[in-house]
Amino acid sequence: YVSDRMVEALKEPWTAGLSIFPYSEHYYEKELTKFFEYMAAGLPLIVSDFPNWRAIVESSECGFVVDPARLGDAVDRINWLQANPATHLAMGVNGREAVETRYSWASQQQNLLEFYGRLAG
């Protein structure tokens, strides 16, 4: 367990949560836990441009997708976020709100319980 205060202190120097993976079908259908951890911490995302990852970032307005073969693009986005603190903050807030409203247990529990009910027959 890490307290909220410790998380705040640890993330203070961070600009964004990065998940840059090479193109692979393995990741096309995946949603990484780290996305939601970064979003919950109020960090904008910079992620590889895979369909599911793009959908999360765009629907939440919480960061950028980049071509993983062009790491300079990720560096450019980091520099842009540092030069644009208001947008950096807004993306972080958007991500946190998305976690709280769309990606939390409270927002998903009924769907999961209904799914289990259908499986049980």
URNORNOR-V799407 format. One record per residue. N is the residue number from 1. SS is DSSP state (alpha for helix, beta for strand, coil for the rest). NEAR is the number of other C-alpha atoms within 8 Angstrom. D_CENTER is the distance of its C-alpha to the mean C-alpha in Angstrom with 1 decimal. Layout:
N:SS:NEAR:D_CENTER ; N:SS:NEAR:D_CENTER
This chain:
1:coil:2:20.9 ; 2:coil:5:19.6 ; 3:coil:6:20.5 ; 4:alpha:6:18.4 ; 5:alpha:6:20.6 ; 6:alpha:8:20.1 ; 7:alpha:10:16.3 ; 8:alpha:9:16.9 ; 9:alpha:7:19.5 ; 10:alpha:7:17.5 ; 11:alpha:8:14.5 ; 12:coil:6:17.0 ; 13:coil:5:17.7 ; 14:coil:7:14.1 ; 15:coil:10:13.1 ; 16:beta:10:9.5 ; 17:beta:11:7.3 ; 18:beta:7:8.8 ; 19:beta:9:8.8 ; 20:coil:8:12.0 ; 21:coil:7:14.1 ; 22:coil:7:17.4 ; 23:coil:8:18.0 ; 24:coil:6:18.8 ; 25:alpha:6:19.3 ; 26:alpha:6:18.2 ; 27:alpha:9:14.5 ; 28:alpha:10:15.1 ; 29:coil:8:14.9 ; 30:coil:8:12.4 ; 31:coil:8:9.1 ; 32:coil:6:8.3 ; 33:alpha:6:8.5 ; 34:alpha:6:7.0 ; 35:alpha:11:3.3 ; 36:alpha:10:5.0 ; 37:alpha:8:7.1 ; 38:alpha:13:5.6 ; 39:alpha:16:4.8 ; 40:alpha:12:8.2 ; 41:coil:11:9.6 ; 42:coil:13:9.3 ; 43:coil:15:7.9 ; 44:beta:16:6.9 ; 45:beta:16:5.0 ; 46:beta:15:8.0 ; 47:beta:13:8.1 ; 48:beta:14:11.3 ; 49:coil:10:12.6 ; 50:coil:9:12.9 ; 51:alpha:8:13.6 ; 52:alpha:10:11.1 ; 53:alpha:14:8.2 ; 54:alpha:11:9.9 ; 55:alpha:8:10.4 ; 56:alpha:8:7.0 ; 57:alpha:13:6.5 ; 58:alpha:10:10.2 ; 59:alpha:6:10.8 ; 60:alpha:9:8.6 ; 61:coil:9:9.8 ; 62:coil:15:7.0 ; 63:beta:10:7.7 ; 64:beta:11:9.6 ; 65:beta:12:10.5 ; 66:beta:11:13.5 ; 67:coil:9:16.4 ; 68:coil:11:16.1 ; 69:coil:5:19.9 ; 70:coil:8:19.9 ; 71:alpha:8:18.3 ; 72:alpha:6:20.0 ; 73:alpha:9:17.7 ; 74:alpha:10:14.8 ; 75:alpha:8:17.4 ; 76:alpha:8:18.3 ; 77:alpha:10:14.9 ; 78:alpha:10:14.8 ; 79:alpha:8:18.4 ; 80:alpha:8:17.7 ; 81:alpha:11:15.2 ; 82:alpha:9:17.9 ; 83:alpha:6:20.5 ; 84:coil:8:18.9 ; 85:alpha:8:18.2 ; 86:alpha:6:18.3 ; 87:alpha:8:15.6 ; 88:alpha:12:13.5 ; 89:alpha:9:14.1 ; 90:alpha:9:13.6 ; 91:alpha:14:10.1 ; 92:alpha:14:9.3 ; 93:alpha:11:11.5 ; 94:alpha:12:10.1 ; 95:alpha:16:6.6 ; 96:alpha:12:8.9 ; 97:alpha:9:11.3 ; 98:alpha:11:9.3 ; 99:alpha:12:8.7 ; 100:alpha:10:12.4 ; 101:alpha:8:13.8 ; 102:coil:8:12.2 ; 103:coil:10:10.5 ; 104:coil:9:13.0 ; 105:alpha:6:16.2 ; 106:alpha:5:18.2 ; 107:alpha:10:16.8 ; 108:alpha:10:17.2 ; 109:alpha:8:20.3 ; 110:alpha:7:22.8 ; 111:alpha:7:21.4 ; 112:alpha:8:21.5 ; 113:alpha:8:24.9 ; 114:alpha:8:26.3 ; 115:alpha:8:25.2 ; 116:alpha:8:26.9 ; 117:alpha:8:29.9 ; 118:alpha:7:30.2 ; 119:alpha:6:30.1 ; 120:alpha:5:32.8 ; 121:coil:4:34.9
